[in-house]
Amino acid sequence: MKAICKSFWQMLSFVKRDMMLFAACAAPVLAGIIIRLGVPLLEDKLAKWLELPRILTPFYGLFDLFYAMIAPTMFCFVTAMVMLEEHDDRIDEYLIVTGLGKSGYLASRVFLPAAIAFVVTLVLLPLFHLTELTVLETLFLSLTGTLQGSIIELLIVTLSSNKLEGMAITKMATMMILGAFLPYFMSHPIQYVASILPSFWAAKAIYEQNVLFMLPAVGTAGVWIGCLLMIHATHPHQK
Amino acid sequence: MIQVNDLYFSYTTKPFIEAMNFTVEKGEIFGFLGPSGAGKSTLQKILLGMLPGYRGSAIVNGTECRHRTNRFYENIGVDFEFSTMYEKLSARENLQFFSSLYEKSGRPIEELLEMVGLQNDADKRVADFSKGMKSRLNFIKALLHDPALLFLDEPTSGLDPANNRMMKDLILEEKKREKTILLTTHNMQDATELCDRVAFIANGKIYALDSPHNLIMSKGATRVTYTWMDHGEHTASCPIDRLSGDEVLQKLIAQNRLKSIHSSEPTLNDIFMEITGRTLL
């Protein structure tokens, strides 16, 4: 455990020295302020301009859901970039033959940051939410958001062999969160094409006000994470 | 310290490591000598527990490599051929971090830096280090937790003569401290100078295993080459144990007509070629 904590602190010290990554860590707070203050203001202006009672309000739940995914995804993106830089410098190969080991490395770069991202989202979501969220909903949204962030991180580190490729894969991987649009904008049977995406089920839970949909959200996320960890373990660069 | 029995490994359906058997005793410098792609690095990765999908047995420090836990690495130091440092951090910061990953307290960082002459560069960013400095830093990184077993992968590769000499002296110094050292190299001079025993590896197999001296002596006798002038320069050679039967040489000695004479032993590279049919480079 000592080695995992030291390795995690090392990552934080690395992030502190990299302005881009440091800024990415602050992005969830900035995004929260924009959503909390900007979206209701925009709704007010739009409603007056178009002379309609509500335009964005029906989608406030979607904004909350996106925020619950954006916050942990930013943290997981940062750790993915650190992992890719360590891979570029071949430090990851060395770390797994130290007292840290491969499991400790994954714990310090995937699981511990995810746990912290979960706690941070739990704190930020009640501050910047647009709809009324129960404690259970806040917990589930933070959990599915964190799992979604971990999937994106694992997709980045598994599919890219360097930092440059990682930036490109990040764009592709973050499209996974677009599954959240479908329950809001697609008719009932067609929307299930996105049923392999955890974001789809999380959005369904919010849209249909049924917390039971969080179970397939967590389940599909678990399958994604399990598969990606298996692929990562047999990734060619680890040979 | 290390016992390998009937070791097989493959990345594909074709065997990459085949029927390997060897042991390495405590305090020994054991060299894996072979050309690129021979299987040296793969063998090293198996012994480091990085490739658990092998057949047969590979026991390091009493642990079967495929069953290793993180504690396995408490007694193993690794110096890869390439630098594995955080380039943006200083040498001292790198060493402090890597040292903190072990439960053992290990050797003092200042002492190690001084040992390789980097005490005045300890606070410099690794990115600003020369290749030789990085190699020395990489080497002492492997010693931080004072492991009993060292894996050194091409430790002198790409170094200038001064740094090459320094690195070899550092390795011999660790041998004096009773460390067991596994050296992977394709440099026959390093192997001859450093290793107690070497294994010739080619095509994933061990072709020969003995001390460099025994390998040289068993496969090729020293030869004597001499030259003389007789309407131009002539050269001839003869095995050292048949000199008395070389009539030309006897005659030239009797007539004081020899222009030069010298003996030469085959190198480990020559022996490697003779045994495996391949060159080391």
Interface residues (C-beta under 8 A of the other chain):
Chain A: K2 A3 K6 S7 Q10 F14 R17 D89 R90 I91 E93 Y94 L95 I96 V97 T98 G99 L100 G101 S103 G104 Q238 K239
Chain B: Y11 K45 L48 G49 M50 L51 T69 N70 R71 Y73 E74 I76 V78 F80 F82 S83 T84 M85 Y86 E87 K88 F97 F98 S100 L101 Y102 E103 H145
